[in-house]
Amino acid sequence: MTWTKRLAGCLSAMAFCAATASAGNIIITGHDTDDHGASSYMNWALTALLNNGNGTTLPVSSQTGPRIAYLGNSSATLSSYLGFYDNFVFYDLDSPTWTNAFTDGNAVLIIGSGFDFVNAAGSAALNAQQAAFVTYFNAGGNLFVNTEQGLGQTFYGFIPSFGGTLANSLPGCSSESGTGTCMNVTAQGTTRGHTLGQIVDADITHTRFTSVSSSFEVLSTYVNSGGAGTGSAITIALFGGTATGGPGGGFDPGSGIPEPGTLMLMGGGMLGIVALRRKR
């Protein structure tokens, strides 16, 4: 086999990877953003999910393209909740047809906060569909999960293992006024476009995370002026990962497959080498 044929084979393999490689994005937060109508926070979160972790450039006008699904036993006032993302639909967990959310072309599945908008029966319904959540996520789907009142992995059993969950009961620190002395974004959160103002918008916070899976980025934490709970996570995320369901399941931060744009650049460079070789 000539080297040009080998190169052609490499290009074909790269094209196959670009066509088939996909991975999901997930944000899990201790803010019950739906209960508090935190539209600024949600505008950022949806933007980051839809742009593979880039939440730095936020929309300032109506976005009617991406279809957003909200899953719960009752719904928040979605029109004032999702920032500028206006193409949304509510899926009632009391109805057997809610599972259509996985196949209706939804770009993001938002999970309502526990006991605010998802009851115990709703939790059971979600958990029974763990395999469908994993399939959706691994096909490139996006998940935004609101947690509430320390409800942890058991209540949100449809999510593969992500870490420990505690109810927020920090003395003197239940809300953030904008000074950053109770809660603040991390350096990683800043690179994702997360801001202190969004935390203030989503206030107050009922849940914090400990022993967070190493697959996740911590985007915001409790500061609590250096007191109890300092460093425990408020919002965690994984961009471009895959998930494994079932007992012992978890998240993988990705296989390192290049982005399609990178593959195109690499392929173009290889084709240039072929053309130069033939001229000589």
N, C-alpha and C positions, 0 to 999 in steps of 0.2 A: 504494500500500500504506500503511495506517495505521500509526502508530507502535506500536500495540498488537500488530499482526500481526508487525511487525518484531521486537518484543520476544519474542513467542512463538517466532519462528524462532531467536532467540539462545538461548532456554532449551532448545529442542530440540537445538541444536548442543552445548550444554554437557552435556546428558544423554548425548549420543552419546559425547563425550569421556570422561565418567565411566565409561561402560560398556565402552569399548574400550581406554583408555589403560592400559598396564601396563609395568612395567620390573623388571629383576632386581637382585639384591644379590649381592655376592661379597666374601669375605674370603680373602686369600692370606697365609700366614704362613711364616716361616722356622723356627718351632717344629715339630718332628715330634710333634704332640700325641698322635697315636695310639700311637706307639712308647713314649711316656712316660706314657700313661694320664692325661692332664691333664684331669680331669673338671671342675675349677673353670673352667679356661680355656674348655673346650668348652661348658659351661653358659652362659657369657657369649656366646660366638660364635654359638651357635644362637639364643639369645634375640635378639641384635642382628639377625641375618639375618631371623628370622621377624617382627620388628617394624620393618622398614625402617630399621634403624640405631639403634633405641632399645634399648640393652642395660643400662639403668640399674636396671630392676626385674627381678630374677632369680627364677625359680621355686624353691620350697623343698620341693616335693612332686612326685610322679610326674606327668609330662605324657604322656598316651597319645593325644592328638589328632594333632599333626603327624607325618606319616610321614617318617622320616629314612632315606636310602639311603647305604650305604657301598660305594664302588667300589674293588676291589683284587684282586690275585692271591691274597692271603691276608688274613685279617681280624684286627684287634686284638681284645682282649677287650672287646667293645662294651658289655657290661652295666656295666662299671666305667669307661667312657670318656666317655659322652655326658651326663654330669651327670644331670639329672632327666628327660631326654627318652628315654622307654622304648619308643617305637613305632619300631623300626628293623629294617632288613633288609639283608643282605649280598648284593651282586651280584658274582659271581666273573668277573673279566675273562678267565679261561680258557674260559668258557662263551659260546657265541654268543648266549645269551638275556640277557646282561647289558644289552643295549641296551633291554630293557623298562623299565629305570630311568627313561627319559625319558617314558614314557607310563603308568606305574603310579600316578600321583597322588602322587609324592614331593614334599614341601615343600622339602627340602634334599638336594642331592647332595654327599656328603663324598668327597673324593679322598684315598686313602691316600698316605702319604709314600713318595717314590721310593726304591726299592731296599730299604726296610723292608717295604713291603706292596704296592708296584707294581714289577714287574720291567720289563726292556726290552721284552718282548713286550706287557706290559700298557700301557706307554706308547704303543706303536705302535697298539694297539687303541683307546685313548682318542683319539689324534690323528686316526685315520681317521674319527672321529665329530664333528669340529669343527662341522660344519653343524648336527648335532643339538643340541650344547651351546649354540650361538648361538640356535637356535630356542627351546629350553627357557628360556634366560636372558631372552630378549626377551618371552617370554610371562609373565614374572613369577617365574621360578624362582630359587632360591637356590643358590649354590655356596660350599663351604668347601674350600680347597685347601691341603693340607699339602705343603711342599717339603722337600727333604733334601739335605745334603752339596753345596750349591752347584749342584745340578741346575737348569738354567734354562729359557729359553723353548723350546728344542728338545725337551727331555723333556716339557714341559707345552705342547706345540704346539696342543692343543685349546683353550687359552685365548688369545684375541686379545692383541696386544702389551701388556705391562704394565711392562716395564723390564728392567734388567740384574740378574743374580743372581751372587753370589759366595759361595764357601765361607767360613764364619766361621773365621778363623785369627788373631784379634786377640790379641796377646801379653798375658797376664795377665787376660784377660776372656773366659772361655768360659761362665760361669754367673753368675746374679744371686742374691744372698743375701737381698735385701729392703731393702738400703740405697739402691738406685737409682743406684749408682755405675758399674755395668756396663751395665744396660739400664733403660729407664723408659718410661712412657707419655707421649705428647705431650698438649698441651692439647686437641687434637681428639679424641684417644683418650679422654680423661676425659669429654668431653661424650657419648661413645658408651657410657659405662659400663665402659670398660676400666680395669683397676687393676694396680698393681705386684704385688699378691698373685697375680693370674692369670699374670703373667709368671714369677714364682717357681714356680708350679705347673707351668708348661709347660717349665721349664728341663730340659736345656740347649738351646741354640740352635745349629743347624748352618749356617744360611743367612742372608744379609743381602741387601738390595736396594739398587741404586743407579740413578740416572737413571730414577726412577719416573715413569710416565706421569702427566701433570698431571690426568688424569681421576680419579685415586685420592687418597684421604686417607691420610696416614701416621699410624697409630695408636700405634706404639711404635718406638723407635729405640735404637741403641747409644749409650751415653754414654762408656763406657770411660775415665772420669775425664779426659776431654778429649784422650785419646790417639788412636791409630790407629783409623780407622773411625768416629769420632764423627759422629753424624748420619745414618749409613746406616740404612735402614729394616729393621724386623723383621716388622711386621704392617702390611699395607696393605688398603684396602677401598674399595668403591664401592657406594653405596646409591641405588637408584632410577635406574639407568643402562640403556643399551642397548649392544649389541655388534654389530660387523661382522666376519664371518668372511673367510677367504681371505687371500691374500698382501696384506700391508699393512693387515690388519684391526686393529681396536682397539676401545676403549670410548668411549662418549659419556656424560657425566655426567647427561644428561637434557634433555628439550625444554622444561622449565619448565611442563608441563601441571599445573594445580592438582590437589591431592588431591581425591578425591570429596567429602570432608566440606566442603572449601572451596567446591566447586562448588554443593553444596546450600545453603550459607549465602548465596552470591551469588544463586542462583536464588530463594531465599525472599525476599531483599530486593527483587528485581525484581518478584516477584508482589505484594509489599506496595505497591509504587509503583503497579502496575496497579489494585489495589483502591482506593487513595486517589484515583486519577485518576477512577475511575468514580463514586465518591461525590460528587465535586465536579461 
